[in-house]
Structure formats: structure tokens, C-alpha cells
Amino acid sequence: MIRGQFVLLAGGQPRLVQISGRVMEKPVDGSSTSSAVGERVIDKSELPTQGISTDNEVYTEVIAGEMHLKRGIAGKFEVFSDEAPRIGGTDKYPSPMSYMAMATGF
């Protein structure tokens, strides 16, 4: 069983966390790690014991006049979602729940 305390400050700055009575260091900032082969975090024999933190910004919007059509933007990527005709969509794109299920598998 893992017991712990996790505190996230405003602005996303993590504090030291305590798990099972042990204080951990601040996580490594994932956006400042190397992407060169052999220097990447995943290329090391062990991952950082304090973990890695990353931030993701996404934007979503409902497309006006298009029933259930929605657009999402994450960095340079753009995706669309829709719903099945039985609930008023056109079924042109995966549903939001389909994206959530895919994310779980990724």
C-alpha cells in the first residue's frame, strides 16, 4: 500500500511530496530534457527516482451551427470529434468518449 501526500501549487509548480514517510525531490522538468538519442531519459538504465513532470495545453471549442462537432488543438495537432446520429451528431469523427478510451490505451 502506498500512502502519500501530493501538493500542487498555483501555476503548476509542484512541492516536495511525502510518500510512506519519505520526502521526494522535485520532479525533473520533462520539457527541458534532451531529445538526442542516447541522452533521452528513456535511454538511461533507470528513470529519475523523483519522476518527471510535463505540462500540456489544449484548446477545445464547439463548432457553431454544426450540432455536436467539436475541434481540439494540442500544440501543432488538430483533432475533431462528433457524436452518433442517434444523439444528433453526424458520426464523421470519433466521439469524445472514443478519444478517452484511446488515450487510456496509449
C-alpha positions in Angstrom: 0.0 0.0 0.0 1.3 3.5 -0.9 0.5 6.3 1.5 1.3 9.8 0.4 0.7 13.5 0.3 0.7 15.4 -3.0 0.5 19.1 -3.2 0.2 21.1 -6.4 0.7 24.9 -6.1 -1.0 27.5 -8.3 0.8 27.8 -11.5 1.6 24.1 -11.6 4.7 24.3 -9.5 5.0 21.0 -7.5 6.2 21.0 -4.0 8.1 18.2 -2.3 5.8 15.2 -1.8 5.9 12.7 1.0 5.2 9.0 0.4 5.4 6.5 3.2 7.3 8.9 5.4 10.0 9.6 2.7 10.4 13.1 1.2 11.0 13.1 -2.5 12.9 15.7 -4.6 11.1 18.0 -7.0 10.4 16.1 -10.3 12.6 16.7 -13.4 11.2 19.2 -15.8 10.3 17.0 -18.8 10.3 19.9 -21.3 14.0 20.6 -20.6 15.3 17.1 -21.1 17.4 16.1 -24.1 15.8 14.6 -27.2 19.1 13.3 -28.6 19.3 9.5 -28.9 21.4 8.2 -26.1 20.8 11.2 -23.9 17.0 10.9 -23.6 15.5 10.0 -20.2 14.2 6.7 -21.7 17.7 5.7 -22.9 19.1 5.7 -19.4 19.3 2.5 -17.4 17.0 3.9 -14.7 14.3 6.6 -14.8 14.8 9.6 -12.4 13.7 8.5 -8.9 11.9 11.8 -8.3 9.8 11.4 -11.5 9.3 13.7 -14.5 6.7 16.5 -14.8 5.3 17.8 -18.0 2.7 20.4 -18.9 0.2 20.1 -21.7 -2.0 22.9 -23.0 -5.1 22.0 -25.1 -7.8 24.1 -26.5 -11.3 22.9 -27.4 -14.3 24.5 -29.0 -17.8 23.6 -30.2 -18.2 24.5 -33.9 -21.2 26.8 -34.1 -24.1 25.5 -36.2 -22.6 22.0 -36.6 -24.6 20.2 -33.9 -22.1 18.1 -31.9 -18.9 18.8 -34.0 -16.0 19.9 -31.8 -12.4 20.9 -32.5 -9.4 20.3 -30.3 -5.9 21.8 -30.6 -2.9 20.4 -28.8 0.3 22.1 -29.9 0.6 21.7 -33.7 -2.1 19.0 -33.8 -5.8 19.4 -34.5 -8.5 16.8 -34.0 -12.2 16.8 -34.4 -14.9 14.9 -32.5 -18.6 14.2 -33.2 -21.4 12.1 -31.9 -23.5 9.3 -33.3 -26.6 10.2 -35.3 -28.9 8.7 -32.5 -28.0 11.7 -30.3 -27.9 14.3 -33.0 -24.3 14.0 -34.4 -23.2 13.1 -37.9 -20.7 10.4 -36.9 -17.9 12.0 -39.1 -15.3 11.8 -36.3 -14.8 9.7 -33.2 -16.8 10.6 -30.1 -15.1 12.3 -27.1 -15.5 9.1 -25.2 -13.7 7.2 -28.0 -10.8 9.6 -27.7 -10.7 9.0 -23.9 -10.7 5.2 -24.5 -7.8 5.6 -27.0 -5.9 7.8 -24.6 -6.1 5.1 -21.9 -4.6 2.6 -24.4 -1.8 4.9 -25.4 
